[in-house]
Amino acid sequence: MEQNETRVAVIAIIVEKQESVSELNSILSEHRDQIIGRMGLPYHKKGINCITVVIDADQDEINSLCGRIGRLDGVSSKAAFSNV
């Protein structure tokens, strides 16, 4: 893969602490130009939010974003990459 080539990925995010939502939104806003779409679903029974973000960016940028999100208190994230 060439250095400037981008990949499409889906980042799955679980938010267990609502206090982290503002910081999460701020981080995602920094990457708004690369984000294709975003969907959030509250799961009231467990008191959590499930968010999916589809992004087209450099693999290092996606990994960095996923890592920043996962370091937020009460937030976890994982990325799944396309092969193209």
Backbone hydrogen bonds in HBPLUS format (Angstrom, degrees):
<---DONOR---> <-ACCEPTOR-->    atom                        ^
c    i                          cat <-CA-CA->   ^        H-A-AA   ^      H-
h    n   atom  resd res      DA  || num        DHA   H-A  angle D-A-AA Bond
n    s   type  num  typ     dist DA aas  dist angle  dist       angle   num
A0005-GLU N   A0002-GLU O   3.20 MM   3  5.31 160.1  2.24 108.1 114.0     1
A0007-ARG N   A0057-ALA O   2.83 MM  50  5.61 165.9  1.85 141.9 140.6     2
A0057-ALA N   A0007-ARG O   3.07 MM  50  5.61 147.2  2.19 157.4 151.4     3
A0082-SER N   A0008-VAL O   2.80 MM  74  5.50 156.7  1.86 178.9 170.8     4
A0009-ALA N   A0055-ILE O   2.89 MM  46  5.44 154.0  1.96 154.9 163.0     5
A0055-ILE N   A0009-ALA O   2.92 MM  46  5.44 164.0  1.95 156.5 161.8     6
A0010-VAL N   A0080-ALA O   2.87 MM  70  5.33 157.4  1.92 152.1 158.5     7
A0080-ALA N   A0010-VAL O   2.91 MM  70  5.33 153.3  1.98 146.9 155.7     8
A0011-ILE N   A0053-VAL O   2.76 MM  42  5.09 166.3  1.78 152.8 157.3     9
A0053-VAL N   A0011-ILE O   2.96 MM  42  5.09 151.8  2.04 140.2 149.2    10
A0012-ALA N   A0078-LYS O   2.81 MM  66  5.39 157.3  1.86 165.9 168.7    11
A0078-LYS N   A0012-ALA O   3.03 MM  66  5.39 146.4  2.15 144.7 154.6    12
A0013-ILE N   A0051-ILE O   2.77 MM  38  4.97 159.0  1.81 161.7 162.3    13
A0051-ILE N   A0013-ILE O   2.83 MM  38  4.97 170.5  1.84 152.5 154.9    14
A0014-ILE N   A0076-SER O   2.94 MM  62  5.32 160.7  1.98 149.1 154.7    15
A0076-SER N   A0014-ILE O   3.01 MM  62  5.32 156.4  2.07 146.9 154.5    16
A0015-VAL N   A0049-ASN O   2.87 MM  34  5.08 169.3  1.88 154.4 157.8    17
A0049-ASN N   A0015-VAL O   3.04 MM  34  5.08 151.7  2.12 138.1 146.7    18
A0016-GLU N   A0074-GLY O   2.71 MM  58  5.01 170.1  1.71 175.1 171.5    19
A0020-SER N   A0017-LYS O   3.05 MM   3  5.91 169.0  2.06 125.4 128.9    20
A0021-VAL N   A0018-GLN O   3.10 MM   3  5.43 167.8  2.12 115.0 119.0    21
A0024-LEU N   A0020-SER O   2.96 MM   4  6.15 157.6  2.01 153.3 160.5    22
A0025-ASN N   A0021-VAL O   2.88 MM   4  6.10 164.6  1.90 155.8 158.9    23
A0026-SER N   A0022-SER O   3.04 MM   4  6.26 148.9  2.14 142.4 151.1    24
A0027-ILE N   A0023-GLU O   2.99 MM   4  6.27 157.0  2.04 149.7 154.9    25
A0028-LEU N   A0024-LEU O   2.96 MM   4  6.25 166.9  1.97 157.3 160.7    26
A0029-SER N   A0025-ASN O   2.90 MM   4  5.99 148.8  2.00 141.0 149.9    27
A0030-GLU N   A0026-SER O   3.23 MM   4  6.53 140.5  2.40 141.1 149.8    28
A0030-GLU N   A0027-ILE O   3.15 MM   3  5.33 130.0  2.42  99.4 111.7    29
A0031-HIS N   A0028-LEU O   2.99 MM   3  5.32 146.7  2.11 106.9 116.8    30
A0032-ARG N   A0029-SER O   3.23 MM   3  4.99 162.9  2.26 109.5 108.0    31
A0034-GLN N   A0031-HIS O   2.98 MM   3  5.58 149.3  2.07 119.0 127.5    32
A0035-ILE N   A0031-HIS O   3.17 MM   4  6.35 131.4  2.42 147.4 160.5    33
A0056-ASP N   A0034-GLN O   2.93 MM  22  5.35 167.1  1.95 151.5 154.2    34
A0036-ILE N   A0054-VAL O   2.72 MM  18  5.39 151.8  1.80 142.3 151.2    35
A0037-GLY N   A0054-VAL O   3.36 MM  17  5.27 158.7  2.40 133.4 136.2    36
A0054-VAL N   A0037-GLY O   2.88 MM  17  5.27 170.2  1.89 151.7 154.9    37
A0039-MET N   A0052-THR O   2.90 MM  13  5.32 158.2  1.95 152.7 158.8    38
A0052-THR N   A0039-MET O   2.81 MM  13  5.32 159.7  1.85 155.2 162.2    39
A0041-LEU N   A0050-CYS O   2.70 MM   9  5.15 160.9  1.73 153.7 160.7    40
A0050-CYS N   A0041-LEU O   2.85 MM   9  5.15 172.3  1.85 147.3 149.3    41
A0043-TYR N   A0048-ILE O   2.79 MM   5  5.37 173.9  1.79 160.5 158.7    42
A0046-LYS N   A0043-TYR O   3.15 MM   3  5.85 137.2  2.34 116.5 125.3    43
A0047-GLY N   A0043-TYR O   2.91 MM   4  5.92 123.6  2.24 140.4 155.5    44
A0048-ILE N   A0043-TYR O   3.28 MM   5  5.37 157.3  2.34 137.9 136.6    45
A0061-GLU N   A0058-ASP O   2.99 MM   3  5.22 118.7  2.38 103.1 118.4    46
A0062-ILE N   A0058-ASP O   3.01 MM   4  6.37 156.1  2.07 156.9 164.2    47
A0063-ASN N   A0059-GLN O   2.94 MM   4  6.18 165.5  1.96 153.1 156.9    48
A0064-SER N   A0060-ASP O   2.89 MM   4  6.04 157.1  1.95 145.0 151.6    49
A0065-LEU N   A0061-GLU O   2.89 MM   4  6.06 161.6  1.92 147.8 152.8    50
A0066-CYS N   A0062-ILE O   2.89 MM   4  6.08 168.0  1.90 155.1 158.3    51
A0067-GLY N   A0063-ASN O   2.94 MM   4  6.09 154.5  2.01 144.9 152.1    52
A0068-ARG N   A0064-SER O   2.91 MM   4  6.18 159.4  1.95 152.2 157.4    53
A0069-ILE N   A0065-LEU O   2.99 MM   4  6.22 162.8  2.02 154.4 158.8    54
A0070-GLY N   A0066-CYS O   2.97 MM   4  6.13 161.5  2.01 146.0 151.4    55
A0071-ARG N   A0067-GLY O   3.10 MM   4  6.29 126.8  2.39 141.0 153.4    56
A0071-ARG N   A0068-ARG O   3.29 MM   3  5.30 142.0  2.44  95.6 106.0    57
A0072-LEU N   A0069-ILE O   3.08 MM   3  5.58 162.1  2.12 114.5 120.2    58
A0075-VAL N   A0072-LEU O   3.24 MM   3  5.43 150.1  2.34 134.4 127.5    59
